[in-house]
């Protein structure tokens, strides 16, 4: 099993909104997708040879929901999701699973969660708009073990 989830953006340096995004910003955001392709290239041949394995990618909600404020990050999230779904379609008959976790919310007990909680004057009270990492882990396991769908979405925004 391979899990790939690119690191979060710097909350102190918000992304450039999509209407102001240029090609340099898109190239910079896409830099988080290239390592996924590289690492898949290293592990996939062995998985195909064994006829078993899994590739799981985590990305942001902007992959499936327009979020103009996230600018180029929305493009890279969509690219990572599409890569996972396309791999899933290509590998299904080879015994290898690929899937996507779409995460739209603040994950409890993580570093970013702790930072946001400690700076409520800047970020506000997140209250019930958080995600339990145990629920995400359970969904990841279900995706891989059941192989009945290519993605799971977590959304605290709707």
N, C-alpha and C positions, 0 to 999 in steps of 0.2 A: 504494500500500500504506500502510495506517495500522497502526501498532503502538501499543498502549496497555497499560501495566503500571504500576499504582499503586505508589507507593513503599512501602518496608517500614516496619513499625512500629518504634518506638523500643525497642531491646533493653533499655535501662535502665529502661523503664516498661512492664512486661508488661501484656497485656490483662486485663480483668476476666473471670473464668471465666463460662461461659454461665449457670450457676445463679444468678449475681449480676448478670447483665446486665439493664439497664433500657432503656426506649424511648429515652432520651436517648443512651445508649451505642450503640444500633443506628443512630440518626440520624447520629451522628458517624462510625460505620464506613461507612455507606452514602454518605457524602460523597465517597468515592473512586470510586463507581460513576457518579455524575452527570456528571462531566467526560467519561466515555466516551460517554455518550449525546449530550452536547452536541457533541463533536467528530465523531461519526458523522453527526450531523445536518448538519454543514458539508460533509463530503466525499462523503457517499453520493449526493446527487443527480447529481453529475458522474460518479461511477462507474456509476450506472445508465444515464445518458445514453450513456456510452461502451460499455456492456455488458462492462465489465472492471474489475477492481480487487480489492483484498483488505483485510479488516479482521481483525487478529489481536490477541487479548487475552491477557495473562498474569495468572494468579492463583495463589493458594495451594492446597495439597493439601486444605485443609479444605473446599474446594468439593465434594469427592467422598468424603471420609473424615471421620467425626465426630471432632472434636478439641475437646472441651469447654473446655480451657484457653484456647483462642483466642477464646471468647466471641463478641461481635458481629462480629469479623473473619471468622469462619466464615460468617456470614450474608451479608456483603458479597462474599466470595469466591464463594459459591454463586450470588448474584445476577448477578455479572459473567459467570460461566460460562454461566448460563442465558440471559443476554442474547446472548452470542456464538452459542450453539447455536440459539437462536430466530431470530436474524438469518440464520444459515446456511440454515435451512429456508426462510425467506421469500425469500432472494435467489438461491438455487441456479439457478433458471430465468432469472435476469436477468444471468448472467455474472459476478456478484460473489460472492466467497468470504468467509466469516467463520469464524473458528476460535478455539480456546482452547488455550493452553499451561498445563497444570496443573503447578506446580513445588513439589515437596515435598523440600526439602533446601537446603543452603547452597551457593551458586554460587561456585566457585573464582574467584580473581583480582578479585573485586568488593570494594567498600568494606566491606560487612558481613562478608564472609569475613575480610578483613584485621583488622577489629576483634575478631572472635571468636578468631582465631588469636593475637592479641596479648594476649588476656585468658583464657588457658586455665584459670587459677585460678578464674575465675567461670563460664566456659562449658564447660570440659572439653576434651578432645582430640577434635576432630571426625573424625579418622582417615579412614576410607573412606566416611563419610557425607556426601560432597560431590558436587556435579554439575559437569561440565565445560561451560562456557558455549559451547564450540564444538559440542557435541552438541545443546544447546538450539537454537542458531542453525540447525544442519542440519535439525532437526525442524521448525522454523518454516518454512524454505524448502520442505521436502517437503510440509508441509500446504498451503501456498499453491500450489505448482506442480502437485502431483498432484490436489488437491481430492477425494481419495477417502475422507476421514474428517474429522470436524469438530474433533478434538482429539488432543493427545498428552499423556501423563502421565509425569512424572519423579518417582520416589518412592525416597528413600534410607531410608525408615523401615520398609520391609517386606522 
